[in-house]
Amino acid sequence: MYTINDLYDLDHTLAADYLRQFTYPWEALKGIKEMILALGPTLGDDYEEREEHVWVHKTAKVFPSAYLGAPCIIGPETEVRHCAFIRGSALVGANCVVGNSVELKNVILFDHVQTPHYNYVGDSILGYYSHMGAGSITSNVKSDKKLVIVHNGTETMETGIKKFGAMLGDYVEVGCNAVCNPGTVIGRHSNVYPTSCVRGVVPENSIWKNSGEVIHKEER
């Protein structure tokens, strides 16, 4: 339930060919920078290289106070709003919102992703039409600085990496001020209650409640 094919429709990202090389999405985190550097020069005349290794589609709207760190790609009809901070290694798809005071670092955002208000998204992949409510963040390093392990009930999977935020499947909704702990994987069409502290694997079509209880939507 946490492979790339389980979580994402690859028709909605420029990173499709890159992601197809891997089984699990976190395996793609180490190479995002190199992927963007290779992809950028191939994008064609619809993109402008506004600074070295910063490619912005001509229909995207980038507010003057936003910072675009290299390398990054900003897709068509996307808005990068006031004081957004893209630190680099960010592939942002079409019709996305990167909002006020949002920070992105080493991420892939599929098309129609919204991170509209005060979000931190690091070392993460956000699927098609996923949305992070105001103040919700991905925590990408464990407090003990050990390598991240993905927990799915009693099953564990070692990732071999230190920095790993969250993998949000297509159409995931994360409530306001929720924290996705390192190694969080949320299946397609699932919801997270506001102010939740999420960890491990959340199955698709589920709801994560404040207490950590997970219910299937069909059971409501």
C-alpha positions as CSV (number, residue, x, y, z in Angstrom):
1,M,0.0,0.0,0.0
2,Y,3.0,2.3,-0.1
3,T,4.6,1.8,-3.4
4,I,4.7,4.6,-6.0
5,N,2.0,2.9,-8.0
6,D,-0.2,2.6,-4.9
7,L,0.1,6.3,-4.1
8,Y,0.4,8.2,-7.3
9,D,-1.0,8.7,-10.8
10,L,2.2,9.5,-12.7
11,D,0.3,11.2,-15.6
12,H,0.2,14.3,-13.4
13,T,3.9,15.2,-12.9
14,L,7.0,16.0,-15.0
15,A,8.8,13.6,-12.7
16,A,7.0,10.6,-14.1
17,D,9.9,9.0,-15.9
18,Y,12.2,9.6,-13.0
19,L,9.8,8.1,-10.5
20,R,9.2,5.0,-12.6
21,Q,12.7,3.9,-11.8
22,F,11.8,3.2,-8.2
23,T,9.4,1.0,-6.2
24,Y,9.0,3.1,-3.1
25,P,8.7,6.9,-3.3
26,W,11.3,7.6,-0.6
27,E,13.9,6.0,-2.9
28,A,13.5,9.0,-5.2
29,L,14.4,11.6,-2.5
30,K,18.2,11.4,-3.0
31,G,18.1,12.3,-6.7
32,I,15.5,15.1,-6.9
33,K,18.2,17.8,-7.4
34,E,19.9,15.9,-10.2
35,M,16.6,15.1,-11.8
36,I,15.6,18.8,-11.9
37,L,19.0,19.8,-13.3
38,A,18.6,17.3,-16.1
39,L,14.9,18.1,-16.8
40,G,15.1,21.9,-16.8
41,P,17.0,22.4,-20.1
42,T,14.5,20.1,-21.9
43,L,11.4,22.1,-21.0
44,G,11.2,24.2,-24.1
45,D,10.1,27.8,-24.9
46,D,7.1,27.8,-22.5
47,Y,9.5,28.1,-19.6
48,E,11.9,30.9,-18.8
49,E,15.1,30.4,-17.0
50,R,14.8,33.4,-14.7
51,E,18.1,32.6,-12.9
52,E,20.6,29.8,-13.4
53,H,18.7,26.5,-12.9
54,V,15.4,28.3,-12.0
55,W,12.8,27.5,-14.6
56,V,9.4,29.1,-14.4
57,H,6.5,28.6,-16.8
58,K,5.4,31.8,-18.6
59,T,1.8,31.4,-17.2
60,A,3.0,31.0,-13.5
61,K,2.6,33.9,-11.1
62,V,5.5,34.5,-8.8
63,F,5.1,37.3,-6.3
64,P,8.0,39.7,-6.0
65,S,8.7,38.8,-2.4
66,A,9.0,35.1,-3.1
67,Y,12.4,33.4,-3.2
68,L,13.2,30.7,-5.7
69,G,16.3,28.8,-4.9
70,A,18.1,26.7,-7.5
71,P,17.4,24.2,-8.8
72,C,13.6,24.4,-9.1
73,I,10.9,24.2,-11.7
74,I,7.6,26.1,-11.4
75,G,4.8,24.7,-13.6
76,P,2.0,26.3,-15.6
77,E,-0.7,28.4,-13.9
78,T,1.0,27.9,-10.5
79,E,1.0,30.7,-7.9
80,V,4.0,31.3,-5.7
81,R,2.7,33.8,-3.2
82,H,4.2,36.5,-0.9
83,C,7.2,35.4,1.1
84,A,7.3,31.9,-0.1
85,F,10.7,30.3,0.4
86,I,11.7,27.7,-2.1
87,R,15.1,26.6,-0.8
88,G,15.9,24.5,-3.9
89,S,15.5,21.0,-5.3
90,A,11.8,21.6,-5.8
91,L,9.7,20.4,-8.7
92,V,6.3,22.2,-8.5
93,G,3.7,21.0,-11.0
94,A,0.8,22.8,-12.8
95,N,-2.0,24.7,-11.1
96,C,-0.3,24.5,-7.7
97,V,-0.4,27.0,-4.8
98,V,2.8,27.7,-2.8
99,G,1.4,30.2,-0.3
100,N,2.4,32.8,2.2
101,S,5.5,31.9,4.2
102,V,5.6,28.4,2.8
103,E,9.0,26.7,2.7
104,L,9.8,23.9,0.2
105,K,13.0,21.9,0.2
106,N,13.8,18.7,-1.8
107,V,10.3,18.0,-2.9
108,I,8.1,16.9,-5.8
109,L,4.6,18.5,-5.9
110,F,2.3,16.9,-8.4
111,D,-0.2,19.0,-10.4
112,H,-2.9,20.8,-8.4
113,V,-1.2,20.5,-5.1
114,Q,-2.0,23.2,-2.5
115,T,0.4,24.3,0.3
116,P,-1.3,27.7,0.8
117,H,-0.5,28.9,4.3
118,Y,2.5,28.6,6.6
119,N,3.5,25.1,5.6
120,Y,6.9,23.5,5.8
121,V,7.4,20.6,3.2
122,G,10.8,19.0,3.2
123,D,12.1,15.7,1.7
124,S,8.6,14.8,0.7
125,I,6.4,14.0,-2.3
126,L,2.8,15.3,-2.5
127,G,0.4,13.6,-4.9
128,Y,-2.1,15.0,-7.4
129,Y,-4.7,17.3,-5.8
130,S,-3.3,16.8,-2.3
131,H,-3.8,19.7,0.1
132,M,-2.1,20.7,3.3
133,G,-4.2,22.9,5.6
134,A,-2.9,26.1,7.2
135,G,0.1,25.5,9.5
136,S,0.5,21.8,8.7
137,I,4.0,20.6,8.2
138,T,6.2,17.6,7.4
139,S,8.8,16.9,10.0
140,N,11.7,15.4,8.1
141,V,14.4,14.5,10.7
142,K,13.9,12.3,13.8
143,S,14.8,13.9,17.1
144,D,17.5,11.2,17.7
145,K,18.9,11.8,14.2
146,K,18.6,8.1,13.4
147,L,17.7,6.7,10.0
148,V,13.9,6.8,9.2
149,I,11.9,3.6,9.4
150,V,8.4,3.3,7.9
151,H,6.0,1.6,10.3
152,N,2.9,-0.1,9.1
153,G,1.4,-1.8,12.2
154,T,3.8,-4.5,13.3
155,E,5.6,-4.4,9.9
156,T,8.6,-2.1,9.5
157,M,10.6,-1.1,6.5
158,E,14.1,0.5,6.8
159,T,14.6,3.3,4.3
160,G,18.4,3.9,4.9
161,I,17.9,7.7,4.8
162,K,18.1,10.3,7.5
163,K,15.8,12.9,6.0
164,F,12.3,11.8,5.0
165,G,9.2,13.8,5.6
166,A,5.9,12.5,4.2
167,M,4.6,10.8,1.2
168,L,1.0,12.0,0.5
169,G,-1.0,10.1,-2.1
170,D,-3.3,11.6,-4.6
171,Y,-6.3,13.6,-3.1
172,V,-5.0,13.5,0.4
173,E,-6.3,16.2,2.8
174,V,-4.1,17.2,5.8
175,G,-5.9,19.3,8.4
176,C,-4.7,22.6,9.8
177,N,-1.7,22.5,12.2
178,A,-1.2,18.8,11.7
179,V,2.3,17.3,11.9
180,C,3.4,14.5,9.6
181,N,6.3,12.8,11.5
182,P,9.3,11.4,9.6
183,G,8.4,8.4,7.6
184,T,4.7,9.2,7.3
185,V,2.9,7.6,4.3
186,I,-0.7,8.5,3.6
187,G,-2.7,6.6,1.0
188,R,-4.9,8.1,-1.7
189,H,-8.2,9.9,-0.7
190,S,-7.4,9.8,3.0
191,N,-7.9,12.7,5.5
192,V,-6.0,13.8,8.5
193,Y,-7.9,15.7,11.3
194,P,-6.6,19.1,12.2
195,T,-3.9,19.3,15.0
196,S,-3.1,15.6,14.5
197,C,0.4,14.1,15.1
198,V,0.6,11.5,12.3
199,R,3.1,8.7,12.0
200,G,3.5,5.5,10.1
201,V,1.3,4.3,7.2
202,V,-2.3,5.5,6.8
203,P,-4.3,3.3,4.4
204,E,-6.1,4.8,1.4
205,N,-9.7,6.0,1.9
206,S,-9.1,6.4,5.6
207,I,-9.5,9.1,8.3
208,W,-6.8,9.7,10.9
209,K,-8.4,11.2,14.0
210,N,-6.8,13.3,16.7
211,S,-6.3,10.3,19.0
212,G,-4.4,8.4,16.3
213,E,-7.5,6.2,15.6
214,V,-7.8,5.3,11.9
215,I,-11.2,4.5,10.4
216,H,-12.1,3.6,6.9
217,K,-14.4,6.2,5.2
218,E,-17.0,3.4,4.3
219,E,-17.5,2.8,8.0
220,R,-18.8,6.2,8.8
